[in-house]
């Protein structure tokens, strides 16, 4: 059974170099980089047992947050990128994302897998999001899967071909 919860909202304050996570916890950000096509963020995960830090690109044109994680030795997982389907908005120097449940796990050159469809369906059934927003999330997901797959399951190539080039640490 899917875990029932409202959409997760996060805030990214470029001036304060902070990230307010969905639980309301304020996190320090090492680097923000604003480009014409998106926002890059790099931040450590202090105290996390498996992940040392992560870096994300927020790409409004494609409605995605693309994340690459760095693992503590012995805790590596078998994927290269985690892609969240998100609504992205910005007011001044504060960016906001609303996560619409669906995620992609990308193994570069191998596969792209969709996760959490059950959570999306449950959210609609419990009136946490409208059917129209759910349809938008599904269409965004299908578009991303199609694009990533067409580029050999390579997120970076897909982003570049979509006019949203990225650079990573």
N, C-alpha and C positions, 0 to 999 in steps of 0.2 A: 504494500500500500504506500502511496506517495505521502511524503511529509507535507502537510498543509501549512502554508504560510503566505502572507502577502508578498508582493514583489519587493525585492531587496533594493534599498536605495543607499547610494554612497555619494559623498561630496569630496571634491578635490580642490583645495584652496591653493592656487598657484602662488599668491603673495605670501601666505603663511607657511608654505611648503608643508602642508598637512593633508591628511586623508581621514575623513570620518567614515568608519566602516558601517555596515548595516546594523550593527549592535550599538552604534553611537560612540564607539571608542575612537579617540583621536590618536592618529598615528603620524609619526614624523616621516617626511619624504626626503630622500637624498637629492633627487633630481626630477625636475619637470622640464620638458622641452616642448614648446608650442610651435607647430608648423602650420602652413596653410591647409593641410589635410587632416590634422589631428593633434593629439596630445600624447606625449610620451611621459611615463612615470617609472622611476626606479626607487624601490624602497626595501629595506631589510625587514625581516620578520623576527624580531627579537624574541627569544624564548620559544620559538616554534620547534617542535621535536624533529620535524622532517625537512622543512624548507628553510633555507638560509635567507633568501631574498627573492623578489620577483620584479619583473619589468613588464609593463603593459603599454600597449598603444590603444588609444580610444579613437575610433574612426567614425565620425558622424555620417559621412557619405554612405557607409556600408552598415551602419547600426550595429557595430561590434566592438568588443573589447578583446584584444588579442594579448594573451599573457604567456610569457616564458618564465618558468620557475627554475631556481637553482637549488639543488638538494644537498643536505648534509650527507657526507659519505655513508654509504650503506643503506640509504633511504630513497635512492633514485627510483622513479617510476618510468614506465616504458611509453612515454609520449613526449613530443617536442613542444606543442602549443596547446593551450586551452583557450577556446573562443567562447565568450559569452554573448548572447543576443541581448542588446541593451538599447534603451532609449537614452539619447544623450542631449543634454541642454547645457547652456552656459549663461550666467549672468555676471558680467564683469569678469573678475579673475576666478570665479568659483564655477567649476564644472560639476554637473550632477548626472549620475547614471541611475536608471531604473532597470534592474535585471528582470527580464521576462522569461525566466525559468530555463529556457533551452540553451544547451551548451554543446560544444563540439570538442572532441579530443582528436588531435591531428598527430599522426606519426608520419613525419615527412617522407615522401616517396612511397608510402605504404597504404595508409588508410585515413579516412575521416569518419568518425562515429558520432551520432547524435545521442545526447543524454537528456534525461529528465522530461520527456514528453508526458509521462504520467503526472508530473508536478503541474505542468501547464493545464492539462485536462482537469485535474483536481481543482486548480485555482478558478477555472471557469465554472465548474459545478458548484463551487462554494461562493460564487459572486465576488471573488477577489480581483478579477479582471473581466472585462467585457469580452464577448465572443469576437468583436471586431479587433481588439488588441491581440487576442490569441491568434487570430488569422494573420495579422501583421507579423507577429513573432514567427509563425510557421513559414510565411512567405520569405521573410528575411533569412531564416535558417536554410530553406531550400536553395535560395540564391547563393548563400555562402558555401554550402556543400557542393553545389554545381560548380561554382568558380574555383574552389580549392581543388576539387577532383580534376577539373579540366586542366589544371596546372600541375598535375602529377602529385597531388596531395602536398603541395608546397605553399604554405600560407604567405611567405614573403613574396614569392613570384606572383601570387594572386593579388596581393595588396598593390604591388608595383604595377601590374597590368591594369589595375582598376584606377590608376592615377593617384595612389596613396602610398608612395614609397616610404619605407621605414629603415631605421638603423638601430642596431642593438649593441649592447655592451659586449 
